[in-house]
């Protein structure tokens, strides 16, 4: 895998901030030079709410998406679990096989 295991220990908010600073730095640098700067942004929050993860990954690979992108999405979605809590009771953990992580 291309992403170091060390990144697993970095707080999620710090990774987001680091990426945001990286984008802002390079975007302003391009603007200063009057160069083009292109950004692709993914918002998975609603697009894949009901799509099974394995089907999504199969389709992305069938459409010849870059292997690194597919691996990144797979790592982002795999090993997700959830619980239901109500009236002071908690369910057992169960695998999340569709939808995207939120919150």
C-alpha positions as CSV (number, residue, x, y, z in Angstrom):
1,X,0.0,0.0,0.0
2,X,1.2,3.5,-0.7
3,X,0.0,5.1,2.5
4,X,2.3,4.5,5.4
5,X,0.9,2.8,8.5
6,X,2.2,5.8,10.5
7,X,-0.7,7.8,9.0
8,X,-3.1,5.6,10.9
9,X,-1.9,7.2,14.1
10,X,-2.3,10.8,12.8
11,X,-5.6,12.5,13.9
12,X,-8.1,12.7,11.1
13,X,-8.5,16.5,11.6
14,X,-4.8,17.1,11.2
15,X,-4.7,15.1,7.9
16,X,-7.6,17.2,6.6
17,X,-5.9,20.5,7.6
18,X,-2.6,19.4,6.1
19,X,-4.4,18.6,2.8
20,X,-6.3,21.9,2.9
21,X,-3.1,23.9,3.5
22,X,-1.4,22.0,0.6
23,X,-4.2,22.8,-1.8
24,X,-4.4,26.5,-0.7
25,X,-0.6,26.8,-1.1
26,X,-0.5,25.4,-4.6
27,X,-3.6,27.2,-5.7
28,X,-2.4,30.6,-4.6
29,X,1.0,29.8,-6.1
30,X,-0.6,29.1,-9.4
31,X,-2.7,32.3,-9.2
32,X,0.4,34.3,-8.5
33,X,2.0,32.9,-11.6
34,X,-1.2,33.3,-13.6
35,X,-1.2,29.5,-14.2
36,X,-4.2,27.2,-14.3
37,X,-5.0,25.2,-11.2
38,X,-7.5,22.4,-11.3
39,X,-9.2,20.8,-8.3
40,X,-11.3,17.6,-8.3
41,X,-13.4,17.3,-5.2
42,X,-15.4,14.2,-4.2
43,X,-18.5,14.5,-2.0
44,X,-19.6,10.9,-1.4
45,X,-22.1,11.8,1.3
46,X,-25.2,11.3,-0.7
47,X,-24.1,9.8,-4.0
48,X,-23.4,6.3,-2.6
49,X,-25.8,6.1,0.5
50,X,-27.3,2.9,-0.7
51,X,-24.7,1.4,-2.9
52,X,-23.0,-1.8,-1.6
53,X,-19.3,-1.2,-1.2
54,X,-18.2,-4.3,-3.1
55,X,-20.4,-3.3,-6.1
56,X,-19.1,0.3,-6.1
57,X,-15.5,-0.9,-6.1
58,X,-16.3,-3.5,-8.8
59,X,-17.8,-0.8,-11.0
60,X,-14.9,1.7,-10.5
61,X,-12.4,-1.0,-11.4
62,X,-14.5,-2.1,-14.5
63,X,-14.5,1.6,-15.6
64,X,-10.7,1.5,-15.4
65,X,-10.4,4.0,-12.6
66,X,-6.8,4.3,-11.5
67,X,-5.7,1.4,-9.2
68,X,-4.4,3.8,-6.5
69,X,-7.8,5.7,-6.4
70,X,-9.7,2.4,-6.1
71,X,-7.4,1.2,-3.4
72,X,-7.8,4.5,-1.5
73,X,-11.6,4.3,-1.7
74,X,-11.5,0.6,-0.7
75,X,-9.4,1.4,2.4
76,X,-11.7,4.3,3.3
77,X,-14.7,2.0,3.2
78,X,-13.5,-1.3,4.5
79,X,-13.7,-2.6,8.1
80,X,-16.5,-0.1,9.1
81,X,-18.7,-1.1,11.9
82,X,-21.7,0.5,13.6
83,X,-23.8,0.1,16.7
84,X,-27.4,1.1,17.5
85,X,-28.0,2.7,20.9
86,X,-31.5,3.3,22.3
87,X,-32.9,3.7,25.8
88,X,-29.5,3.0,27.4
89,X,-29.1,-0.3,25.5
90,X,-26.4,-0.9,22.8
91,X,-26.5,-3.4,20.0
92,X,-23.6,-5.6,19.1
93,X,-21.3,-4.2,16.5
94,X,-22.2,-5.0,12.9
95,X,-20.5,-4.5,9.6
96,X,-21.4,-1.5,7.4
97,X,-21.5,-2.8,3.9
98,X,-23.1,0.1,2.1
99,X,-23.2,3.9,2.4
100,X,-20.3,6.2,3.2
101,X,-18.7,7.2,6.5
102,X,-20.3,10.4,7.8
103,X,-19.7,12.6,10.8
